[in-house]
Amino acid sequence: MYYTYAYLREDKTPYYIGKGEGNRAYVAHKRKNGQDFRPKNKNRILILKKFDLEKEAYTHEKYMISVYGLKINGGLLINLTMGGDGKIKYSTEEREEAYKNKQRERRQKNRDRERELARKRREKNREKRNEVVRKNYWNKREEKLKYAKEYREKNREEINKNKEKKGKNTLINFF
């Protein structure tokens, strides 16, 4: 009897998908550095599906790995291969390089996002300033017009006398 299994993080997301038979899911899984990455708590080991044929188990393992994706490619799983017979392996250097590239991409994306946010803030501030300038302009203009109107009303007689003195054919009378 063959099966596929998953090792789960504390938040219940998988970090490793494997295929096994017998007690495989519960025995040590060590990398070249000797570190065992199997969960200490057996409740975080999940048997996904059981199969009569090994080929079916491999197919399911490949499928599950493709669903969650390898961490080297931006996914969740620390698997070294895409599953199945395990022929395609990534070296430690390739994994580190892929991780560094992913970090570079993430930093660039963050920089681009910050630049865009800064541009939007500047644009918004510019619009606010322009609105204030427009309001001030129209307020001052209204004040000047109001003052001119008040001045004309107060000094209407004097203005009319000045018009009469200058004569009817002057340019002032046309405005």
Buried (B, 14 or more C-beta within 10 A) or exposed (E): EBBBBBBBEEEEEBBBBBBBEEEEBEEEBEEEEEEEEBBEEEEBBBEBBEBEEEEBBBBBBBBBBBEBBBBBEEBBBBBBBBBBEEEEEBEEEEBEEBEEEBEEEEEEEEEEEEEEEEEEEEEEEEEEEEEEEEEEEEEEEEEEEEEEEEEEEEEEEEBEEEEEEEEEEEEEEEE
